[in-house]
Amino acid sequence: MRKIRMKKKIITSLFLLLGLSFSSMSQANEKDSSSEKELALSEMSLAIQALNNMSGYLRSLDRFSIHADIYVDEVLENGQKIQQTKSIAASVNPPSMLMVQTLKHEFYYNGDNFTIFTPKPEGFYATFKTPKAKTIGKLIRKAKDDFDIDIPLSDIFLWGSNNDNSSEIQEATLIGVERVNGVSCNHFAFRQKDIDWQICIQRGDMPLPLKLVITTKLEEAQPQYVALFKWDTSPILQNEQYYTFIPDENDHKIDFQPNKKNK
């Protein structure tokens, strides 16, 4: 885009030096503007295709594990941004088995039941039955809609499904080639109404997302969410019991609170 703008300035200066008419300049500007639009559409098409390729590859995996280092901006009352760090680990056996661990919570899904467990300071857990169509995507939707629960790394499981938000993309740009943890990636930037986001996708025949950056535009400070991913696409296959929460005798069962928006 920068090269196009520089070219536009040079062409305009040449027209002025040669004393050509404003009409001629206007026609050149219109042609140049058309080139910019064509380039933008071409880049957007390329970026969307890269997302589709990545999504298709993720959906093709029969099992995988993932570790994510997360960096989240918290905006203080005085406007200062403080970055917090956390780690998330997930084991996935599509289409209907999932186990996620964070510092404070554990999430279990075995295709029939979904459970959140808080091990410290005391063991508390809550469980609900999942939809008949046993998929992780439908679990994520039910957890959010019915109980306002955000399952960590939800984007990973929604890309390429009917529940992703790719239809809301307004602009998309190829930034270039980057290295994430030493791995060569294609770096793309996207714009939506309320967020800007970037993704680095591993180059080659394993188009895995290795870095995700989300910038919130609804707040003046524009806080960011940054995730760095490490993948294992052939982990040891776990049986169903691994994805099923089994409480200890000292754990306490509680009930999920329905989403107030649905009342």
N, C-alpha and C positions, 0 to 999 in steps of 0.2 A: 504494500500500500504506500509506503514511504517513497519507493522508487517512482511510483506513478505520480505522486504529488510533485516530486522534484521535476519530473519530465514535463508536467503541466506548466510549472513556473517557467522552465526554459523555453518551451514553445511559445508562451504568451510574450516573453521578452523579445523573442525573435520577430514575432508579428509586429510589435511596436517599433522595433528598429527599422524594419522594412517598410513601415508606413502603410501596412495593409489595413483594410477597413475593419470596423468593429463587427460587421456582419460575418466576415471571414473568421475572426477570432471566436465569435459566438458558435459558429459551426464546429470549430475545432474543439471548443470546450464541451459541447454536447457529445461529440464523438468520444472524448476522453472520459466524460462522466459515464457514458455507456460502457466503456472498457472497465471502469472501476466496479460497476454493478455486476458485470459478467464475471470479474475476478472474485468478487465477494460471494456470488452464487456458486461458483466453482469450488471455492474453499469450503463453503458450508456443506455442499454435497459430499466433498471428500471427508469432512469431519464426521458427518452423519453416517457415512458408509463405514468409517473406522469404528464408530460406536456399535454399529450393527454386527460387524465382524467380531468384535470383542464379546458382545452379548451372545452371539451364536456359539462362540468357543466356550464361554462359561456354562451355557446350557448343555453343552456336549459332555461335560465332565461327569463321570459316574460317581465320583467322590473327590473331596479335596479338604485340605486344612489351610487355614490362613491365620497369620499373626499381623496385627495392625498396631503401629505406634501412632497415637492420636495427639494432636496439638490444637487446643481450643482457646480462643480469646474470650476472656471475661471482661466486660466493661464495668469499671467501678463508677460510683455516683459522681465522681469528679471528672469523668470522661477518660480516665487513663485505662489502657488495655493491659491486662495481665494474662500471660499465656500459661495455661495449665496442661499437664501432660498425663496421659493414661495409656494403658495397653489393653488390647482385646485379642482373645484367641477364640477361634471357632473351628469346629469339626463338622463337616457336612456330608451327608449321604442322600443326595436328591432321589426322589422329589420330596420326601416327607420326613427326613430325620436331620435334626440340628441340635448342636450343643454349643453354647457361647459362654465364655468366662470373662468377667471383668474383675476389677479390684473389689467391688462391693457386691456383685450379683452373679448368679449363674442361671442360665436359661436352658430349658430342656424341652425338646419336642420329638415325640416318637411316632407321629402320624395320627395318634388318637387324643393325646393330652399334651397341653402346654403348661409348663410350670416355671415360675420364678422363685429362686431360692436366695435368701439373704443369710449367709452363714454367720456373720458377726454383727453385733456382740452376742446375740442369741440367734438360734436357727429358726427363721420364719419362712414359710412357703405358701404359695397360692397356686391353684390349678384351675384350668377350665378346659372343657371339651372343645375340640376343633371341628371345622367344617367337614362334611362328608367327602368332598373332593380334597384329598389329602395332599396339599402342596405347601411348600414353605411360603410362597407368595400369598396364598389365601390366609395362612396363619398370620402373616404380617399385617394384612388388611384388617382382619378381625380384631387383632390385638389393639390396633390403632383406633378403629372405628368404635368398638364396643367398650374399651377400657382405657383409651388414651395412653397406650403403652408403645414406646418406640423400641423395637428390638435392635440392638447394636448391629452395624454393618448392613442395614436393610437394603441399601442401594445395590450391594453385591448380588442379592437374591432377586431383585426386581428388574435389573437391566434386561432388556429383551422380552419382558412380559407385558401384558396389557396394563399393568399397574405402574409402569415407569412413567417418567414425566418428559420424555423426549419430544412429545408433541408441543411442549411449551417453549422450546428453544426458538429464540428470535434471531440470533446471530451465532456464527461459528467460524473459527479461524484456526488455521494451522500455524503454530508458533515456530516450530522447528524440531530439531533432534536434541534430546536431553539425555543425561545419564542419571539413573536413579539406583543408588546402591551398586554402582558399577555396571548396570544393565542399560543398553541403548534403547531409548523409547521415542515414540512420536508424541509431541506435546501439542495438545489442542486446548483452545479456550472457547467457552460458550457463554452466551448471555440469555437470561430470562428476565421476567418482569421484576422479581424480587431478589434474585441472586445472580451473581456471576460465578462461574466455576471453571476449573481447569482439570484436565486429566492427562496423565502420561501413560501411554499404552506400549507394552513391550513389543519391539519389532520382531518380525519373523513369523514362524508358524505357531507360536504360542502367544497370541495377543492378550496378555493378562494386564489388568490395570495395576500399576505399581505406585501411583501417587494421585491423590485427589485433593483439590483445594476448593473450598466453597466460601465465597464472600457474601455476607448478608448486606443488602442495600437498604433494608428497612430502618436500620439504625445509622445515625450520623457517623459514628466511629467505624462503621463497616467491619465488624469483627470477622475473623476467619476461622475456618475449621480445616485442618490439614491432616491427612492420613497417609502413612507410608505402609505399603503392604508387602509381606513376604508369603509366598505360596508354596505348598506342597501338593502337586496334582496326583500323586500316587501314594497317599499315606496308608498305614496299616488299616485294613477294613475293620470297623467296629461293629459289634452286634447290636441288636435293638436295645438291650439292657443298658448300654452305654448312654443312650439318648433318653432313658427313662429315669425320672427322679425317684429315688427310694429314700424316704425320710428315716432319720434315726429316731429312737424313742424319745429323745429330748427336744426334737424339732416341733415347732408349733404351727399348726395349719390356720391360715386366715383366709378371708374371702376377698376376691377382687371387687373393687368399687366400680360400678358401671360409669361410663362416660356421661357427665352431666349434660352434654350437648344432645344426648339421645333421650333424655327424660322429657 
